[in-house]
Amino acid sequence: MAKLILIFEDVAIREYPLARQEMLIGRSPVATIALEDSTVSGRHAVLESEISRDRAQRFYLRDLKSKNGTYVAGKRISRAPLADGDEFRIGWSTFRFQQSDMAPAQSA
């Protein structure tokens, strides 16, 4: 299962499994991922999951017109696809997107 990992100085602080089609990120207590950070809007961004024509699950991060923006790989975005290992920043929080927990298969 895909997940977001909240990181600080390259150390995983918390993990959020991506079990919903949409996950709200923001300062609001009703956000799926609630951040206590004055630089984060109440409804800051949403992580969206879609199934493509080839039946692959794709994830997108969409900024909800926040004042301070949402940044993927250091660039401010309005909506961006996420690939395994991508990092994004909302306020002072940095997240790493992990597509799968599966380790590569080893040959016998």
PyRosetta script that sets phi, psi and omega in degrees:
from pyrosetta import init, pose_from_sequence

init()
pose = pose_from_sequence("MAKLILIFEDVAIREYPLARQEMLIGRSPVATIALEDSTVSGRHAVLESEISRDRAQRFYLRDLKSKNGTYVAGKRISRAPLADGDEFRIGWSTFRFQQSDMAPAQSA")
pose.set_psi(1, 138.9)
pose.set_omega(1, 177.9)
pose.set_phi(2, -68.8)
pose.set_psi(2, 155.0)
pose.set_omega(2, 179.5)
pose.set_phi(3, -154.7)
pose.set_psi(3, 161.2)
pose.set_omega(3, 170.0)
pose.set_phi(4, -104.5)
pose.set_psi(4, 140.2)
pose.set_omega(4, 177.6)
pose.set_phi(5, -119.0)
pose.set_psi(5, 119.1)
pose.set_omega(5, 174.9)
pose.set_phi(6, -77.3)
pose.set_psi(6, 123.5)
pose.set_omega(6, -175.9)
pose.set_phi(7, -121.6)
pose.set_psi(7, 151.0)
pose.set_omega(7, 175.0)
pose.set_phi(8, -140.8)
pose.set_psi(8, 120.0)
pose.set_omega(8, -178.0)
pose.set_phi(9, 50.2)
pose.set_psi(9, 46.5)
pose.set_omega(9, 177.7)
pose.set_phi(10, 65.5)
pose.set_psi(10, 17.8)
pose.set_omega(10, 176.8)
pose.set_phi(11, -113.7)
pose.set_psi(11, 131.3)
pose.set_omega(11, 177.7)
pose.set_phi(12, -69.3)
pose.set_psi(12, 124.2)
pose.set_omega(12, -179.9)
pose.set_phi(13, -98.6)
pose.set_psi(13, -41.1)
pose.set_omega(13, -176.7)
pose.set_phi(14, -156.1)
pose.set_psi(14, 150.1)
pose.set_omega(14, 178.2)
pose.set_phi(15, -119.6)
pose.set_psi(15, 142.3)
pose.set_omega(15, 178.8)
pose.set_phi(16, -125.0)
pose.set_psi(16, 107.2)
pose.set_omega(16, 176.3)
pose.set_phi(17, -65.7)
pose.set_psi(17, 139.9)
pose.set_omega(17, -178.0)
pose.set_phi(18, -95.1)
pose.set_psi(18, 81.4)
pose.set_omega(18, -173.4)
pose.set_phi(19, -100.1)
pose.set_psi(19, -3.5)
pose.set_omega(19, -178.7)
pose.set_phi(20, -116.3)
pose.set_psi(20, 159.1)
pose.set_omega(20, 178.0)
pose.set_phi(21, -69.0)
pose.set_psi(21, -32.9)
pose.set_omega(21, 175.7)
pose.set_phi(22, -134.6)
pose.set_psi(22, 137.3)
pose.set_omega(22, 177.1)
pose.set_phi(23, -130.1)
pose.set_psi(23, 118.9)
pose.set_omega(23, 179.7)
pose.set_phi(24, -80.0)
pose.set_psi(24, 133.6)
pose.set_omega(24, 176.3)
pose.set_phi(25, -117.9)
pose.set_psi(25, 128.2)
pose.set_omega(25, 179.7)
pose.set_phi(26, 176.3)
pose.set_psi(26, -174.4)
pose.set_omega(26, -179.3)
pose.set_phi(27, -83.3)
pose.set_psi(27, -19.1)
pose.set_omega(27, -178.8)
pose.set_phi(28, -62.0)
pose.set_psi(28, 139.3)
pose.set_omega(28, 177.8)
pose.set_phi(29, -65.3)
pose.set_psi(29, -16.6)
pose.set_omega(29, 178.0)
pose.set_phi(30, -86.8)
pose.set_psi(30, -4.9)
pose.set_omega(30, 178.2)
pose.set_phi(31, -65.5)
pose.set_psi(31, 144.0)
pose.set_omega(31, 176.3)
pose.set_phi(32, -60.1)
pose.set_psi(32, -42.1)
pose.set_omega(32, 174.2)
pose.set_phi(33, -117.4)
pose.set_psi(33, 99.3)
pose.set_omega(33, -176.7)
pose.set_phi(34, -92.2)
pose.set_psi(34, 125.7)
pose.set_omega(34, -178.9)
pose.set_phi(35, -112.8)
pose.set_psi(35, 128.9)
pose.set_omega(35, 177.0)
pose.set_phi(36, -90.6)
pose.set_psi(36, 84.3)
pose.set_omega(36, -173.9)
pose.set_phi(37, -151.5)
pose.set_psi(37, 119.7)
pose.set_omega(37, -176.7)
pose.set_phi(38, -66.3)
pose.set_psi(38, -14.1)
pose.set_omega(38, 177.9)
pose.set_phi(39, -88.3)
pose.set_psi(39, -0.5)
pose.set_omega(39, -179.0)
pose.set_phi(40, -104.1)
pose.set_psi(40, 133.9)
pose.set_omega(40, 176.7)
pose.set_phi(41, -71.7)
pose.set_psi(41, 159.3)
pose.set_omega(41, 177.9)
pose.set_phi(42, -57.0)
pose.set_psi(42, -46.0)
pose.set_omega(42, 174.3)
pose.set_phi(43, -118.8)
pose.set_psi(43, 87.6)
pose.set_omega(43, -170.0)
pose.set_phi(44, -87.5)
pose.set_psi(44, -51.5)
pose.set_omega(44, -176.4)
pose.set_phi(45, -152.1)
pose.set_psi(45, 164.7)
pose.set_omega(45, 176.2)
pose.set_phi(46, -133.1)
pose.set_psi(46, 138.7)
pose.set_omega(46, 174.2)
pose.set_phi(47, -98.3)
pose.set_psi(47, 122.9)
pose.set_omega(47, -175.1)
pose.set_phi(48, -113.3)
pose.set_psi(48, 142.3)
pose.set_omega(48, 177.1)
pose.set_phi(49, -116.8)
pose.set_psi(49, 132.6)
pose.set_omega(49, 178.4)
pose.set_phi(50, -133.5)
pose.set_psi(50, 149.8)
pose.set_omega(50, 173.7)
pose.set_phi(51, -101.3)
pose.set_psi(51, 123.4)
pose.set_omega(51, -177.4)
pose.set_phi(52, -82.5)
pose.set_psi(52, 175.2)
pose.set_omega(52, 180.0)
pose.set_phi(53, -59.3)
pose.set_psi(53, -32.5)
pose.set_omega(53, 179.2)
pose.set_phi(54, -85.6)
pose.set_psi(54, 12.8)
pose.set_omega(54, 176.9)
pose.set_phi(55, 68.5)
pose.set_psi(55, 16.6)
pose.set_omega(55, 175.9)
pose.set_phi(56, -86.3)
pose.set_psi(56, 142.6)
pose.set_omega(56, 177.4)
pose.set_phi(57, -84.6)
pose.set_psi(57, 127.3)
pose.set_omega(57, 179.8)
pose.set_phi(58, -118.2)
pose.set_psi(58, 147.6)
pose.set_omega(58, -180.0)
pose.set_phi(59, -121.7)
pose.set_psi(59, 141.5)
pose.set_omega(59, 179.6)
pose.set_phi(60, -132.7)
pose.set_psi(60, 144.2)
pose.set_omega(60, 174.6)
pose.set_phi(61, -109.5)
pose.set_psi(61, 126.1)
pose.set_omega(61, -178.2)
pose.set_phi(62, -123.3)
pose.set_psi(62, 125.4)
pose.set_omega(62, 175.8)
pose.set_phi(63, -76.2)
pose.set_psi(63, 138.9)
pose.set_omega(63, -178.5)
pose.set_phi(64, -100.1)
pose.set_psi(64, 46.9)
pose.set_omega(64, 179.8)
pose.set_phi(65, 58.6)
pose.set_psi(65, 41.4)
pose.set_omega(65, 179.8)
pose.set_phi(66, -69.4)
pose.set_psi(66, 154.2)
pose.set_omega(66, -179.4)
pose.set_phi(67, -66.8)
pose.set_psi(67, -42.8)
pose.set_omega(67, -174.5)
pose.set_phi(68, -97.7)
pose.set_psi(68, -1.5)
pose.set_omega(68, 172.9)
pose.set_phi(69, 82.0)
pose.set_psi(69, 168.3)
pose.set_omega(69, 176.8)
pose.set_phi(70, -125.8)
pose.set_psi(70, 134.0)
pose.set_omega(70, -172.2)
pose.set_phi(71, -123.4)
pose.set_psi(71, 126.4)
pose.set_omega(71, 173.8)
pose.set_phi(72, -113.4)
pose.set_psi(72, 125.0)
pose.set_omega(72, -178.1)
pose.set_phi(73, 52.1)
pose.set_psi(73, 37.5)
pose.set_omega(73, 176.5)
pose.set_phi(74, 82.0)
pose.set_psi(74, -0.2)
pose.set_omega(74, -179.1)
pose.set_phi(75, -111.8)
pose.set_psi(75, 134.1)
pose.set_omega(75, 178.3)
pose.set_phi(76, -68.2)
pose.set_psi(76, 133.9)
pose.set_omega(76, -176.2)
pose.set_phi(77, -124.7)
pose.set_psi(77, 159.3)
pose.set_omega(77, 166.0)
pose.set_phi(78, -103.5)
pose.set_psi(78, -38.6)
pose.set_omega(78, 172.6)
pose.set_phi(79, -155.0)
pose.set_psi(79, 135.0)
pose.set_omega(79, -178.1)
pose.set_phi(80, -146.7)
pose.set_psi(80, 142.1)
pose.set_omega(80, 173.4)
pose.set_phi(81, -72.2)
pose.set_psi(81, 150.7)
pose.set_omega(81, 177.1)
pose.set_phi(82, -113.1)
pose.set_psi(82, 135.0)
pose.set_omega(82, 175.1)
pose.set_phi(83, -113.1)
pose.set_psi(83, 159.2)
pose.set_omega(83, -179.8)
pose.set_phi(84, -52.6)
pose.set_psi(84, 127.5)
pose.set_omega(84, 178.6)
pose.set_phi(85, 91.8)
pose.set_psi(85, -9.0)
pose.set_omega(85, 178.9)
pose.set_phi(86, -62.0)
pose.set_psi(86, 144.1)
pose.set_omega(86, 175.0)
pose.set_phi(87, -115.6)
pose.set_psi(87, 142.9)
pose.set_omega(87, 176.2)
pose.set_phi(88, -138.9)
pose.set_psi(88, 157.7)
pose.set_omega(88, -176.7)
pose.set_phi(89, -124.2)
pose.set_psi(89, 134.0)
pose.set_omega(89, 173.0)
pose.set_phi(90, -129.4)
pose.set_psi(90, 115.1)
pose.set_omega(90, -174.3)
pose.set_phi(91, 60.9)
pose.set_psi(91, -131.5)
pose.set_omega(91, 179.2)
pose.set_phi(92, -91.1)
pose.set_psi(92, 1.2)
pose.set_omega(92, -175.9)
pose.set_phi(93, -96.2)
pose.set_psi(93, 135.1)
pose.set_omega(93, 175.9)
pose.set_phi(94, -114.3)
pose.set_psi(94, 133.3)
pose.set_omega(94, -179.9)
pose.set_phi(95, -119.7)
pose.set_psi(95, 147.0)
pose.set_omega(95, 171.5)
pose.set_phi(96, -114.8)
pose.set_psi(96, 131.0)
pose.set_omega(96, 178.2)
pose.set_phi(97, -88.8)
pose.set_psi(97, 127.7)
pose.set_omega(97, 177.2)
pose.set_phi(98, -121.0)
pose.set_psi(98, 117.2)
pose.set_omega(98, -175.4)
pose.set_phi(99, -70.6)
pose.set_psi(99, -38.6)
pose.set_omega(99, -173.8)
pose.set_phi(100, -149.2)
pose.set_psi(100, 151.0)
pose.set_omega(100, 175.0)
pose.set_phi(101, -88.0)
pose.set_psi(101, -8.6)
pose.set_omega(101, -172.3)
pose.set_phi(102, -72.1)
pose.set_psi(102, 131.5)
pose.set_omega(102, 175.1)
pose.set_phi(103, -83.8)
pose.set_psi(103, 153.3)
pose.set_omega(103, 178.6)
pose.set_phi(104, -59.6)
pose.set_psi(104, 143.8)
pose.set_omega(104, 179.9)
pose.set_phi(105, -68.4)
pose.set_psi(105, 142.2)
pose.set_omega(105, 177.9)
pose.set_phi(106, -99.2)
pose.set_psi(106, 140.0)
pose.set_omega(106, 179.3)
pose.set_phi(107, -79.6)
pose.set_psi(107, 149.3)
pose.set_omega(107, -177.2)
pose.set_phi(108, -88.4)
pose.dump_pdb("model.pdb")
